């Protein structure tokens, strides 16, 4: 579990973290949907919920906050892993 600057604890679901890691690695919503066998609308909804939980204004800010909180961990090759 991680905490935002205001002390609010944040926990993403495994699905939210998985989709966010794929998004951070440069995958489009359609590519994530194809990889995970769900609809692009499901990907959109899951990513938007993660964005809301992290109190972010954009998906880019969502990724930055997830990295800062250790939810996502950068790798040397430019991709990310789950923390």
Buried (B, 14 or more C-beta within 10 A) or exposed (E): EBEBEEEEEBEBEEBBBBBBBBBBBEBEBEBBBEEBEBEBEBBBEBBEBBBEBBBBEEBEEBBBBBBEBEBBEEEEEEBBEBB
